[in-house]
């Protein structure tokens, strides 16, 4: 099981993957936006998205849980 | 001169405009969102108005609320700074319709230059060199592929209504072009509200050199020297200098001359910037775009000319003559600007956070335009610019030495900053040699 966490304070612009989706290493899970920059959050291994903790428009803090891949 | 001005911006540029206004005895009104109430510019203004929540659409981009704030505070003029509404012709018209003085060019000039395709076509007619590129907007990938075959690869893909490097990409074949086109189009729609794309022949080894122009109240257009902005990451500037070490006296004459023609072609009034690409192989240049506002990196021009560009903007908007003799402008020495961003110095990813320590460098030739101080929080809502660290010297070597000492002395704790990157840049043989191009930063990062 892998937990994907936010690297910085950001707004959640787009949620690309949904719970139940199968993702591969390097697939985009969500796209964050901070300081006028889009920051894709990528899967660091393949598996199924068992939990998507954020929704579009949310604000995440550094270290916040974004998704769980198992 | 008008007696008061509302500064429709935030951070370092609001503070910089307020400083000149106050020196000239013009009452300065600041705007602030929920995120910016504690920033220095709010305190330094004569008056400050809360404009709305943090997201720009509900604060610094809310034209109606801004004009209402000007009415409420009896401001006589509006200075837009850069970014936000600075190049929004509708806003400029609304300001004028409300009986306020717009500190900027005529809305028609903003419109002509805001559409990059129209601007290219107009410049070509005015005898300003342009690169091979689109004469009509492109909205689908198939048309883009056909157009690229005519222009020749590699091509640069850009939003026609865009700026700030957002969505820009390079493609060297039709497959890459399809992908770059889709990226550019989705970004263009999202950031600029228009899906129109243009293609331009990509210059492989180029310097990004721009000319500062000033359209005076009597219609004269002046060129106040160039700035080299080739130090870029993600197509966005990180450091600038004047004069450009890659521009010969003969090339400078031709560029300044073309910039004046560009300004004359749109009847330009106020401060503007004509951006060009210089091909380092051939020594030729092409027009890129014109920015119809004060430029972020204007301080380097101020340092070598001794001219306060914001003061000239105010004077021109008020219909007055400039404060200097146009025939006697003699740039002296060399100036650098380093943009201090809240971002990590390796991957250049944003790093918001609370500033616990902030100590600016001082010394001969050092100028710091900062938007923050200790205790402020850098939020994710706006661009990552914390401060502009500028160094002026008798020559380039002295400017680099002074900048290097200032970078070492600049202490910021809290958000990560790119100050270590600047230390590295100033020590890199390629930058020091002056013989660099727009891929310098990626070369520094690949070793």
Interface residues (C-beta under 8 A of the other chain):
Chain A: X7 X8 X9 X10 X11 X33 X34 X35 X36 X37 X39 X59
Chain B: X164 X166 X234 X342 X343 X349 X350 X351 X352 X353 X379 X380 X381 X382 X383 X384
